[in-house]
Structure formats: structure tokens, C-alpha cells
Amino acid sequence: IKIDPQRPDKTAIKRAAQIIIDGGLVAFPTETVYGLGADYSNKNAVERLCEVKNRPKNKPFTVHIADLKTLDKLSCKISGPARQLMDRFWPGPLTLILNTKSGGKAGVRMPANRAALDFILACKTPIAAPSANISGNKPPITAGEALLDLDGKIEAILDGGKTEVGVESTVVDTTISPYKILRAGAISEREIAEVLAS
């Protein structure tokens, strides 16, 4: 489904969102790489996401959100360092590991991409979204690259052209002190350190 990444067509976004609502899988652009989305609250959809990705079921997915209110739905606890990083880098290429009120953990990100945010809002649910590729393969930065791995395995791809950043998000675990960078990515270790030092 082709869309203008700056001014995504509402009808196209709703069409893709309905697939998620119905339990399907949709690849979509973010500013980093293309993500493969499923309804985070739909157990069957998340299990299928694991199968399509060829990924272990015990490996958690990053949850993509479009507004901070969704953190309440996910029962996330926001520490001081997490709040500082959200204020500085969200929306943006930063995934934060947060504690949940049930004693678990959640990896959460708010992408800096108009089409992605509109899509997530239209889905009316947090979106589980790893990169749109088979595990072990290079994360895609175009819809065409996503199609190479996923053609015939998912319902749709939102084609918003080439991603702006082209590198995966930085992952920071804020549930421990001192914090720990679990994956180097678009935001440097120095930028993270500078924010938290202030």
C-alpha cells in the first residue's frame, strides 16, 4: 500500500490498521528501518509474528506506541532516567526497557515517522513490531527489501519509501542502575550519557 510518508492518506492507513485489528500482520516504515507489526494484545497475532520472523517465542518484541498515555495501558513504571530520555529523544530512534507494575519488563519505543504514528493510532492498540525481516537477515530500509523476506507471509506492507535513518534504534535498559545500553543504534552512547548526566 503506497503512501506519502509526510502526508499519509487516511484511507490507506485505515485499511492497514484494519488488518492489525483483524489479527493480521503489516510491515510499516519508521525512521529507522521497516517494522513488522502485530496487535500486542492479540496472543495469536504475536505467536504468528514469531513464526514469520523465525524467532524464539521467549524473545520479547519492542512495543511501538504513538502517545505517552499508552504507557499506562502497558502498566509501565517510568523512572527518572527513563523520563529524561523520553523527553529528549521521543519520538525518535530510542527503545527503552521499562519495569511494569506486574513485575515484568517491556521494551517500548515511539517512532519519529508520521506514517508510523498515524498507523499506530489508527490501530488503537500498542503494536509489537520487530524489524520486518527473517531473524538473522539485514533489517529492511525499503518496502522492497521487506518484501524479499516476507512476500506471501504477511497481509500487507505500507510503502513509505526509504527510511530516513536506516539504522536500528538504540536500546537502553533503564530498569537497572546504572543504565545499560543493550544495542548500539541511531543514538550514540555519548548522547545518552550527556542527557542522563544533566
DATARA-V965143 format. One record per run of one state. SS is the DSSP state (H for helix, E for strand, L for the rest). FROM is the first residue (numbers start at 1). LEN is the number of residues. If there is no record, write none. Layout:
# DATARA-V965143
ss->SS from->FROM len->LEN
ss->SS from->FROM len->LEN
This chain:
# DATARA-V965143
ss->L from->1 len->1
ss->E from->2 len->1
ss->L from->3 len->7
ss->H from->10 len->12
ss->L from->22 len->4
ss->E from->26 len->4
ss->L from->30 len->4
ss->E from->34 len->6
ss->L from->40 len->3
ss->H from->43 len->11
ss->L from->54 len->9
ss->E from->63 len->2
ss->L from->65 len->5
ss->H from->70 len->4
ss->L from->74 len->2
ss->E from->76 len->2
ss->L from->78 len->2
ss->H from->80 len->10
ss->L from->90 len->4
ss->E from->94 len->7
ss->L from->101 len->4
ss->E from->105 len->5
ss->L from->110 len->4
ss->H from->114 len->10
ss->L from->124 len->3
ss->E from->127 len->5
ss->L from->132 len->11
ss->H from->143 len->8
ss->L from->151 len->5
ss->E from->156 len->2
ss->L from->158 len->1
ss->E from->159 len->1
ss->L from->160 len->10
ss->E from->170 len->4
ss->L from->174 len->6
ss->E from->180 len->4
ss->L from->184 len->5
ss->H from->189 len->9
ss->L from->198 len->1
